[in-house]
Amino acid sequence: MNTAEALKRSQASLKLPSLPKVVLKLNRMISDPDISVMEVGIVLAEDPELSTRVLRIANSALFGLPSPVLDPRHAASILGLDRLHTIILQAASGSALGGLSKGNDPLRENHWRHSVLVAHIARNLGQAAKNPGLMPPEELHMAGLLHDAGKAVYFTCMREQYETALDGRELHDKELLDVERAAFGMHHGQVGAKLVLSWALPRPLAQTIAFHHEPWKVAKAIPSALLIATADRLAHAVAKNDLEGMPHVADRKTLYTLGLGVGTILSVATQAIRDWKQIEL
């Protein structure tokens, strides 16, 4: 089956999950520079299920708030709109992308733990990086959270075919993107970008996700893709407890382009080791 045939077949089978209407409304509200924190908190409070998930994430050890946030309006006032937006997306996307009951599905659980860790690493790297073309840290957090969302779509819509493709990749030592293109006509970064756009999230976020496995194709125009690629590699090293590999997740060219130093990578890695143990599903 050639790539065109694979693409036609996968497009017929793939159904991009949607976000609840309240989340789409919140996305639009938060993008409005004239919206107030209190207005967002009031709308969030109208959805008890989403509010409960948002408060659980906000009060987790991973976010390290000095005191608990008690209700959505309190969360909005304490966290600010940008930080609250990332937590809303984490709460909503976790549910939209197939459910995350701990122990229910190891593949999904590992995927989500990795995604949350990449999000926090990306935010921390973004706060230190000097490249002026990078997205703000909270948007990098979103990009990290959703960088592999395309994989979750494949898990949901084409689980058996995707696992077969992954098995073939290991057997023949092929690159993941090549395997996905051959099997489905597009790789998970492209699927994730389509998903993000369908959720009415910013186009730069979609572009970053689309190229995070091929960042040097767009490094000058979209340096955030290079930062997410670096965060992705560091997260994998942390999960494997690869202490020797952590300082080498970014070469000199990458460090120079992003405006980072090796010391920053090591500092973020140290924090990531702590974060990895605190991720709650």
C-alpha positions in Angstrom: 0.0 0.0 0.0 1.5 3.4 -1.0 1.4 6.5 1.0 -1.6 8.0 -0.8 -3.7 4.8 -0.2 -2.6 4.7 3.4 -3.6 8.4 3.9 -7.0 7.8 2.3 -7.7 4.8 4.5 -6.6 6.4 7.7 -8.6 9.6 7.0 -11.7 7.5 6.7 -10.9 5.7 10.0 -9.6 8.6 12.1 -12.1 10.6 14.1 -10.5 13.5 15.9 -11.9 13.7 19.4 -13.7 17.0 20.3 -13.4 19.0 23.4 -16.5 19.8 25.5 -18.3 23.0 24.5 -17.4 24.7 27.8 -13.6 24.2 27.1 -14.0 25.6 23.6 -15.7 28.6 25.1 -13.0 29.0 27.7 -10.3 28.8 24.9 -12.1 31.7 23.1 -12.5 33.7 26.3 -8.9 33.3 27.4 -7.7 34.4 23.9 -9.7 37.7 24.4 -7.3 40.3 25.9 -10.3 42.1 27.5 -11.6 39.1 29.4 -11.3 39.1 33.2 -10.0 36.4 35.5 -13.3 36.4 37.3 -15.3 35.9 34.2 -13.3 32.8 33.3 -13.6 31.4 36.8 -17.4 31.8 36.7 -17.7 29.9 33.4 -15.4 27.2 34.6 -17.5 26.8 37.8 -20.5 26.0 35.6 -19.0 22.6 34.8 -18.6 20.7 38.0 -16.8 17.7 36.5 -14.2 19.8 34.7 -13.8 22.1 37.7 -13.1 19.1 39.9 -10.4 17.8 37.5 -8.9 21.3 37.2 -8.7 21.7 41.0 -7.2 18.3 41.5 -4.4 19.1 39.0 -3.8 22.6 40.4 -3.5 21.2 43.9 -1.2 18.4 43.0 2.4 18.3 44.3 3.6 18.9 40.7 2.3 22.5 40.7 3.6 23.2 44.2 1.1 25.9 45.2 1.8 27.3 48.7 -1.8 26.8 49.7 -4.7 24.9 48.1 -7.1 26.5 45.6 -10.6 26.0 46.8 -12.9 26.7 43.8 -12.6 27.7 40.1 -12.8 31.4 40.7 -10.1 31.1 43.4 -8.0 29.0 41.0 -8.3 31.7 38.3 -7.3 34.5 40.6 -4.3 32.6 42.1 -3.0 31.0 38.9 -3.7 33.7 36.3 -5.3 33.0 33.0 -2.2 31.6 31.2 -1.4 29.0 33.8 -5.1 28.2 34.3 -5.5 27.6 30.6 -2.8 24.9 30.6 -4.4 23.1 33.5 -7.9 23.3 31.8 -6.3 21.8 28.6 -4.6 19.1 30.7 -7.9 18.2 32.4 -9.9 18.3 29.2 -7.5 16.6 26.8 -6.8 13.8 29.2 -10.5 12.9 29.1 -11.0 13.6 25.4 -8.1 11.5 24.3 -9.5 8.2 25.6 -9.5 8.3 29.4 -6.7 7.9 31.8 -7.7 5.6 34.6 -4.6 4.5 36.4 -3.7 0.9 35.7 -6.5 0.6 33.1 -4.2 0.9 30.0 -0.4 0.9 30.5 0.1 2.3 26.9 -2.1 5.3 27.6 -0.8 5.7 31.1 2.8 5.8 29.9 1.8 8.2 27.1 0.2 10.6 29.4 2.9 10.6 32.1 5.4 11.3 29.4 3.3 14.1 27.9 2.8 15.8 31.3 6.6 15.6 32.0 7.4 17.1 28.6 5.0 19.9 29.3 6.8 20.9 32.5 10.2 20.5 31.1 9.3 22.6 28.1 7.9 25.4 30.3 11.1 25.4 32.5 13.4 25.4 29.4 11.3 28.2 27.9 11.7 30.4 31.0 15.5 30.2 30.6 15.9 30.2 26.8 17.0 33.4 25.1 15.7 32.8 21.6 13.1 35.6 21.0 11.2 33.6 18.5 10.0 31.0 21.1 6.4 30.8 22.3 5.8 32.0 25.9 6.5 29.4 28.6 2.8 28.6 29.2 2.3 28.0 25.4 5.4 25.8 25.4 3.7 23.9 28.3 0.7 23.3 26.1 2.9 22.2 23.2 4.6 19.7 25.4 1.4 18.4 26.8 -0.1 17.8 23.3 3.1 17.0 21.3 2.2 13.4 21.0 -1.6 13.8 20.9 -1.6 12.3 17.5 -0.4 9.0 19.0 -3.4 9.1 21.4 -5.7 9.5 18.4 -4.1 6.5 16.8 -4.5 4.6 20.1 -8.2 5.4 20.1 -9.2 5.0 16.4 -6.7 2.4 15.0 -5.2 0.7 18.1 -4.6 -2.7 16.5 -3.1 -1.3 13.3 -0.9 1.1 15.3 0.5 -1.5 17.6 1.2 -3.7 14.5 3.1 -0.8 12.9 5.1 -0.2 16.1 6.0 -3.9 16.3 7.2 -3.7 12.7 9.3 -0.7 13.5 11.1 -2.5 16.2 11.5 -5.6 14.1 13.1 -3.7 11.2 14.7 -0.9 13.1 12.8 1.8 11.2 12.2 5.5 12.1 8.8 6.0 13.8 7.7 8.8 11.3 8.6 6.6 8.3 6.5 3.7 9.8 3.6 6.0 10.5 3.7 7.5 7.0 3.8 4.1 5.4 0.9 2.7 7.5 -1.3 5.8 7.7 -0.1 8.4 5.2 0.7 10.9 7.9 2.8 10.8 11.1 1.5 11.5 14.6 2.9 15.1 14.6 0.7 15.9 11.7 -2.3 14.3 13.3 -1.7 16.2 16.5 -1.5 19.4 14.6 -4.9 18.8 12.9 -6.3 18.0 16.3 -5.0 21.2 17.9 -6.5 23.3 15.0 -9.8 21.5 15.4 -9.8 22.5 19.1 -9.4 26.2 18.0 -6.0 26.5 19.6 -3.3 28.8 18.0 -1.7 27.9 14.7 1.9 28.3 16.1 1.0 25.6 18.6 -0.1 23.3 15.8 3.1 24.0 13.7 5.3 23.3 16.7 3.6 19.9 17.2 3.7 19.1 13.5 7.5 19.5 13.4 8.7 18.4 16.8 10.3 15.3 15.3 11.9 17.2 12.4 12.7 20.5 14.1 15.7 21.5 12.0 13.4 21.8 8.9 11.8 24.8 10.6 14.2 25.8 13.4 14.6 29.3 12.1 10.9 30.1 11.7 9.6 27.9 14.5 12.3 27.5 17.1 9.7 26.2 19.6 9.7 22.9 17.7 13.4 22.5 18.5 12.7 23.2 22.2 9.9 20.6 22.3 12.2 18.1 20.7 14.8 18.8 23.4 12.2 18.5 26.1 11.0 15.2 24.6 14.5 13.7 24.6 15.1 14.9 28.2 11.8 13.4 29.4 12.7 10.0 27.9 16.1 10.2 29.6 14.4 11.0 32.9 12.0 8.1 32.5 14.8 5.7 31.9 16.9 7.2 34.7 19.6 7.8 32.1 21.8 10.1 34.2 24.7 10.0 31.7 22.5 10.8 28.8 20.6 13.8 30.3 23.4 16.4 29.7 23.6 15.3 26.0 20.0 15.7 25.0 20.9 18.9 23.2 24.0 19.4 21.1 25.9 22.7 20.8 24.0 23.8 17.7 20.7 23.3 19.6 21.9 25.0 22.7 23.1 28.0 20.7 19.9 28.2 18.6 17.7 28.1 21.7 19.9 30.3 23.8 20.4 27.7 26.5 23.5 26.4 28.4 24.4 23.0 29.6 23.9 24.2 33.2 20.3 25.0 32.4 19.7 21.6 30.9 21.1 19.9 34.1 19.1 22.2 36.4 15.9 21.4 34.4 16.8 17.7 34.4 17.1 17.7 38.2 13.7 19.3 38.6 12.3 16.8 36.0 13.5 13.9 38.1 11.4 15.3 41.0 8.5 16.1 38.8 8.4 12.5 37.3 7.7 11.1 40.8 4.8 13.6 41.4 2.8 13.1 38.2 -0.8 12.1 39.0 -3.1 10.7 36.5 
